[in-house]
Amino acid sequence: MKYYLYKRVIIALLSVLLFSHEGAASEDTECVILLHGLARTKKSMQKLEQHLEKNGFHVSNIGYPSRKEDIQTLSVEAIEKARVECASVGASKIHFVTHSMGGILVRYYLEYNEMQELGRVVMLSPPNRGSEIVDKIMNSPISKWINVPAVHQLGTEEDSLPKALGAPDYEVGIITGDKSISPIMSLLIPGKDDGKVSVENSRLKGMKDFLVVHKTHPFIMNDKTVQRQVTHFIEHGVFDKKSQPNNRSKEDESLRDAP
């Protein structure tokens, strides 16, 4: 009951703010909502926030209690709070840039909520098909001691939340890493991975573009090349493959339209 009352209050406030700024909104005002990953804070997105601000975007870097609620609750509370902030500056368009589980929050929200002001979405290392690490944890004796609702939702089984969500009807670009600083975790993940999520499981049917970089899961958002690619996708709807080292574009093209 508390959750639904909270949602109604936020929606009402959002509507008031959107209406009050409708006449004053600048066509050039674009807002980017940043959503961090599981067990992280908004501080993990600060360098990316600074990069986006330098490139002319208003940024709403939202922190949320990722270890206390399920993904559905976190999604609504965090994103509607951010939308209120974007509306307060008269933003005519709202983009999303997410890290890890933050991408699943956006997918859930956009599947059940309309956003007329929606721009583009960039996901960094998202577990779009779940994580094998979660599978191992949930099938081990320690699972009963893990009191983190969102963790239980991120496995690779067919009824997991990421797999239950549909293909996007908005523009999504995904950047994921293939470098790990967690060799033990990487042993549990088939194929190339970033220490937490496999390259394969980061992909999403219906994505517009896909890029693999030689970076790790925890720090991919701090890489300057990744930050430039984020901005490029927001502005153009594709990544700048020509600037990528090691000529990865051929590999990425072959991955892009895979189911």
Helices and strands as residue ranges (DSSP letters): H 2-20, E 30-35, G 42-45, H 46-54, E 58-62, H 71-88, E 93-99, H 102-112, E 118-124, H 132-138, G 141-145, G 151-153, H 161-164, E 172-177, H 183-187, H 199-202, E 209-213, G 220-222, H 224-236, G 241-243, G 245-247, H 249-256
